[in-house]
Amino acid sequence: MRQIVVWSTDNVMRVGDRLRQFWRALTQDENDATQEASSQVRLMQTTQQLNNLLQRHQLQPGIDYCISLRSRQVQVSLDSPRAQEIVRTHPELRLRFDELFACLGEMDGRAGYPCRLEKSAAYRASWKRASGR
């Protein structure tokens, strides 16, 4: 007994639509992974630049300040009054902190986290852009 399969153009369209949906989902996952990796690299670079700049101002890590970078988490503490004053008075250091906050805002916004640093204009703007809000 022979079985005959008849393909109509409707079936072909459905198969084509499903292939397109599959391809879009696949490339979207790749784009998301690429964006996440690029954000991680940018976060590491910005943290390193901030560290270098603090040291260029003769601040000592572990004494005057501390920067701890973990996956999707950065801790920065200014432990001495001198470090706090230098950050407050040097525009280049404030710019580096803004870049760090913008990077964190982008990562949080893309991940769907709520806005965590309302006081930082750089974080807030990046978070809004990435979250679509």
Backbone as a ProteinNet text record, in pm:
[ID]
protein_1_A
[PRIMARY]
MRQIVVWSTDNVMRVGDRLRQFWRALTQDENDATQEASSQVRLMQTTQQLNNLLQRHQLQPGIDYCISLRSRQVQVSLDSPRAQEIVRTHPELRLRFDELFACLGEMDGRAGYPCRLEKSAAYRASWKRASGR
[TERTIARY]
83.7	0	88.4	62.4	140.3	65.9	145.1	84.5	126	32.1	58.9	43.3	146	141.3	125.7	27.6	2.4	40.3	132.9	172.9	102.9	34.7	-26	66	38.4	120.6	103.6	-10.2	-28.7	72.6	93.8	192.1	332.7	366.6	497.4	516.7	412.9	422.2	443	370.7	386.3	526.7	580.1	716.2	815.3	797.6	884.7	875.2	753.6	734.5	802.7	789	851.5	1004.1	1056.6	1201.7	1249.3	1173.8	1209.5	1202.6	1099.1	1087.1	1203.6	1235.2	1347.2	1476.9	1500.4	1623.3	1629.8	1517.5	1514.3	1546.1	1484.6	1510.3	1656.3	1710.6	1850.2	1944	1924	2012.5	1990.5	1868.6	1844	1921.7	1921.9	1999.6	2147.9	2198.6	2339.2	2366.1	2273.7	2289.8	2289.8	2200	2195	2324.3	2375.6	2500.2	2617.4	2619	2725.4	2719.2	2599.7	2583.9	2626.9	2589	2626.7	2778.1	2842.2	2988.1	3056.1	3005.2	3064.8	3046.3	2933.1	2910.9	3005.6	3029.6	3123.3	3264.4	3305.6	3438.5	3446.4	3342.2	3339.4	3344.8	3273.7	3275.4	3415.5	3481.8	3618.6	3714.2	3702.8	3792.5	3769.7	3645	3613.6	3663.1	3646.2	3694.6	3846.3	3914.2	4060.6	4106.9	4038.5	4073.4	4054.2	3945.9	3922.2	4032.5	4068.7	4176.4	4307.5	4342.2	4465.9	4464.2	4352.5	4341.5	4353.4	4291.7	4305.2	4450.6	4520.6	4661.2	4747.8	4710.6	4785.2	4777.3	4672.3	4657.9	4717.2	4806.6	4878.6	4786.4	4674	4587.6	4625.1	4627.3	4671.4	4552.5	4547	4438.9	4449.4	4336	4334.6	4353.4	4404.5	4423.1	4329	4342.7	4259.6	4127.3	4128.9	4008.2	4013	3899.1	3891	3792.1	3831.3	3743.4	3738.1	3617.8	3598.2	3502.6	3547.5	3467.1	3436	3306.7	3258.7	3161.5	3116.9	3022.1	2899.2	2873.7	2758.4	2753.1	2863.7	2864	2997	2989.2	3108.6	3090.4	3192.6	3192.2	3308.9	3279.1	3382.4	3364	3472.5	3466	3583.3	3553.7	3657.2	3678.9	3789.4	3808.7	3881	3936.7	4007.7	3947.3	3953.7	3905.1	3978.5	4105.5	4184.6	4127.4	4093.9	4036	3901.7	3820.9	3690.6	3707.1	3803.7	3828.2	3879.2	3969.7	4024.6	3915.4	3830.1	3720.4	3623.2	3597.2	3504.4	3557.5	3689.2	3746.1	3805.1	3817.6	3877.6	3771.8	3745.7	3642.4	3668.7	3796.4	3827.2	3785.3	3804.1	3761.7	3609.2	3542.4	3394.8	3344.1	3411.7	3374	3389.4	3496.4	3517.5	3408	3370.2	3261	3130.3	3106.5	2986.7	2987.8	3104.1	3115.5	3086.5	3136.4	3111.2	2961.6	2899.4	2755.8	2673.6	2714.2	2642.7	2650.3	2766.1	2783.5	2692.6	2689.5	2603.1	2455.2	2419.4	2280.3	2236.8	2326.2	2296.7	2275.3	2363.1	2351.8	2224.2	2193.8	2072.8	1946.9	1945.1	1828	1801.2	1905.9	1889.8	1844.8	1889.4	1853.6	1714.5	1653.1	1518.9	1515.7	1630.3	1633.2	1574.2	1521.5	1472.1	1589.5	1559.3	1661.2	1711.1	1841.6	1896.2	1968.7	2014.8	2091.7	2021.1	1909.7	1830	1910.1	2006.6	2081.5	2183.8	2222.9	2322.6	2253	2273.5	2211.7	2264.1	2392.8	2452.4	2391.8	2377.8	2317.3	2172	2098	1954.9	1931.2	2007.6	1991.4	2023.6	2131	2169.7	2065.7	2017.2	1917.7	1789.1	1745.1	1623.2	1639.2	1752.2	1778.2	1777.9	1843.2	1854	1724.5	1648	1524.7	1406.8	1422.7	1313.7	1205.5	1234.9	1134.6	1156.9
-116.4	0	122.9	207.8	329.4	444.8	532.2	649	771.6	852.7	973.6	1093.2	1175.2	1297	1414.3	1492.5	1610.3	1733	1810.7	1936.2	2049.6	2123.9	2242.8	2360.7	2473.1	2592	2637.2	2604.2	2638.9	2565.1	2436.8	2359.5	2414.5	2450.5	2505.4	2637.3	2718.8	2846.8	2823.6	2727.2	2699.8	2650.1	2565.2	2516.1	2632	2717.2	2833.1	2928.8	2952.5	3040.8	2983.8	2853.9	2791.2	2796.7	2777.1	2787.6	2929.4	3028.8	3167.8	3197.2	3149.1	3170.4	3104.6	2982.8	2912.3	2990.4	3038.4	3112.8	3242.1	3313	3437.6	3409.3	3304.7	3269.9	3232.2	3155.7	3113.7	3233.7	3321.1	3437.7	3535.5	3543.5	3631.1	3581.2	3448.8	3392.3	3422.9	3412.9	3444.3	3592.2	3678.4	3822.2	3855	3792.9	3816.1	3772.9	3655.4	3605.2	3695.8	3743.3	3833.6	3964.7	4019.5	4144.4	4127.5	4015.9	3990.4	3980.1	3907.6	3893.2	4027.4	4105.3	4236.2	4329.4	4319.7	4400.2	4358.8	4228.7	4180.5	4232.5	4230	4280.7	4430	4503.4	4647.7	4677.1	4598.6	4616.2	4592.9	4486.5	4458.7	4570.1	4616	4722.4	4852	4886.9	5010.7	5003.2	4887.6	4868.9	4879.8	4821.3	4829.4	4973	5045.4	5185.3	5269.5	5243.2	5315.3	5284.6	5158.4	5117.5	5187.5	5187.2	5252.1	5401.9	5464.1	5608.5	5641.3	5560.4	5582.3	5567.5	5469.2	5450.5	5563.7	5618.6	5731.4	5854.1	5859.8	5968.9	5930	5831.5	5783.2	5728.4	5672.3	5603.9	5456.1	5394.8	5256.5	5162.4	5059.6	4961.6	4888.5	4866.1	4797.9	4892	5011.5	5110	5228.5	5291.6	5407.4	5368.9	5260.4	5217.4	5067.5	5013.2	4871.2	4853.8	4777.3	4744.6	4592.8	4539.5	4395.4	4369.8	4289.3	4259.2	4110.6	4081.2	3943.9	3944.2	3829.3	3820.3	3905.1	4006.9	4096	4174.7	4183.5	4256.8	4328.6	4454.5	4533.8	4601.3	4594.3	4665.8	4763.2	4887.7	4990.2	5061.7	5071.1	5149	5245.5	5366.6	5468.6	5476.1	5418.1	5395.3	5507.5	5602.3	5710.6	5844.5	5942.7	6077	6133.7	6099.9	6147.2	6091.9	5963.5	5902.2	5967.6	5991.7	6055.1	6195.5	6269.8	6406.4	6406.5	6315.8	6308.7	6274.5	6179.8	6142.4	6259.4	6329	6442.4	6558.9	6578.1	6696.3	6673.5	6548.4	6522.3	6475.8	6556.8	6522.2	6389.7	6357.7	6233.3	6110.7	6118	6007.9	5998.2	6111.4	6109.3	6051.4	6084.6	6030.4	5877.2	5825.7	5680.5	5612.7	5676.6	5620.9	5622.5	5729.9	5735.1	5624.3	5597.5	5488.7	5353.7	5335.1	5211.7	5196.4	5304.1	5299	5277.4	5338.3	5319.7	5174.2	5113.8	4973.1	4884.6	4909.7	4832.2	4854.8	4977.8	5007.8	4934.2	4928.3	4855.7	4707.2	4650.2	4507.2	4478	4562	4542.4	4559.7	4662	4687.4	4573.6	4521.9	4411.7	4284.4	4265.8	4145.4	4156.1	4274.8	4291.4	4327.1	4364	4404.4	4543.8	4573.8	4710.3	4808.3	4935.8	5041.1	5048	5022.4	5012.4	5138.2	5220.1	5339.1	5464	5497.6	5611.5	5742.1	5756.2	5881.8	5902	5795.3	5806.3	5827.9	5945.1	5977.3	5883.7	5850.1	5762.1	5622	5570.1	5437.7	5439.8	5539.4	5548.4	5556.6	5640	5655.4	5524.8	5459.1	5331.5	5224.1	5221.8	5122.8	5141.6	5266.3	5294.1	5251.6	5283.3	5247.9	5095.8	5024.2	4877.9	4805.5	4861.1	4793.8	4830.4	4936	4978.5	5056.6	5106.9	5183.2	5331.8
0	0	0	-91.5	-105.4	-39.6	26.9	89.5	10.6	-18.2	-95.3	-2.1	1.1	82.3	-12.5	16.6	-66.7	14.3	-37.6	26.2	-44.4	33.8	-23.9	4.9	-54.6	-28.6	115.3	178.5	320.1	407.9	377.9	453.8	434.5	312.2	282.4	356.4	360.3	430.7	579.9	635.3	778.5	809.4	727	747.2	734.9	635.6	618	735.4	784	900	1023.8	1041.1	1158.1	1149.2	1031.5	1014.2	1043	993.8	1021.9	1172	1239.9	1384.4	1459	1416.8	1478.7	1459.8	1338	1308.3	1388.5	1398.6	1477.8	1624.1	1679.3	1819.5	1840.3	1747.9	1758.3	1752.4	1656.8	1644.1	1759	1812.1	1927.3	2048.5	2071.4	2182.2	2165.9	2042.7	2017	2041.8	1997.4	2019.3	2167.9	2243.6	2388.1	2455.5	2416.8	2475.4	2438.7	2314.8	2270.8	2347.1	2364.4	2438.9	2583.6	2644.5	2783.7	2797.5	2707.3	2711.6	2690.2	2597.1	2571.1	2690.3	2758.7	2879.5	2991.4	3004.3	3106.2	3079.7	2953.6	2916.6	2945.4	2906.9	2931.8	3081.6	3161.7	3306.8	3362.8	3317.3	3363.9	3322.5	3198.2	3150.4	3227.4	3249.5	3321.6	3465.4	3528	3665.1	3669.8	3572.7	3568.2	3544.4	3455.7	3430.8	3555.9	3629.6	3754.5	3854.8	3866.5	3956.9	3920.4	3791	3745.9	3776	3754.3	3777.3	3926.3	4010.8	4155.5	4198.9	4143.6	4178	4124.5	4008	3952.1	4043.7	4124.8	4221.9	4357.2	4357.1	4475.1	4583.9	4543.8	4639.8	4638.1	4755.7	4766.3	4782.1	4694	4708.2	4842	4904.8	5034	5151.6	5124.9	5232.4	5209.5	5092.8	5061	4994.1	4921.2	4849.5	4826.3	4789	4756	4640.9	4541.2	4428.9	4419.1	4425.1	4414.4	4298	4203.3	4084.8	4082.6	4084.4	4069.1	3953.2	3914.7	3803.4	3833.9	3750.1	3760.5	3891.3	3961.6	4088.4	4106.6	4141.9	4168.3	4303.5	4385.3	4512.1	4510.5	4538.5	4545.9	4678.4	4753.3	4877.2	4880.4	4920.9	4940.6	5091.4	5137.4	5280.1	5353.5	5281.4	5349.4	5308.2	5398.7	5363.3	5242	5229.1	5114.4	4983.5	4981.7	4861.5	4827.9	4927.9	4906.1	4848.6	4901	4852.5	4708.6	4677.5	4541.6	4441.3	4473.8	4382.6	4367	4475.2	4471.1	4386.3	4383.9	4319.2	4179.8	4137.1	4005.3	3905.7	3803.1	3704	3632.2	3608.6	3538	3620	3751.5	3837.6	3841.4	3850.7	3849.4	3718.1	3607.1	3476.7	3474.4	3531.2	3537.7	3620.6	3732.1	3812.4	3732.6	3657.7	3572.8	3468.7	3409.1	3311.3	3376.9	3497.7	3571.8	3599.9	3646.8	3676.8	3550.2	3439.1	3312.5	3267.9	3283.7	3246.9	3332.2	3462	3552	3519.7	3486.5	3450.5	3325.5	3227.4	3103.4	3131.9	3213	3244.2	3323.6	3421.4	3501.6	3417.9	3332.9	3249	3153.2	3091.1	2996.7	3068.1	3192.9	3268.5	3331.2	3322.8	3377.6	3525.1	3581.3	3721.9	3738.7	3856.6	3880	3887.9	3869.4	3878	4022.5	4042.1	4177.4	4224.6	4131.3	4168.6	4115.4	4176.2	4131.3	4128.8	4218.9	4229.8	4119.1	4050.7	3944.4	3810.2	3753.4	3623.8	3513.8	3518.5	3416.8	3425.3	3547.5	3566.3	3518.1	3565.2	3533.8	3383	3312.5	3166.9	3094.2	3133.8	3071.9	3100.7	3224.2	3264.6	3182.5	3167.4	3090.1	2944.5	2885.7	2746.2	2727.5	2818	2805.2	2839.1	2932.5	2973.7	2885.1	2805.1	2717.5	2789.8	2907	2984.6	2971.8
[MASK]
+++++++++++++++++++++++++++++++++++++++++++++++++++++++++++++++++++++++++++++++++++++++++++++++++++++++++++++++++++++++++++++++++++++

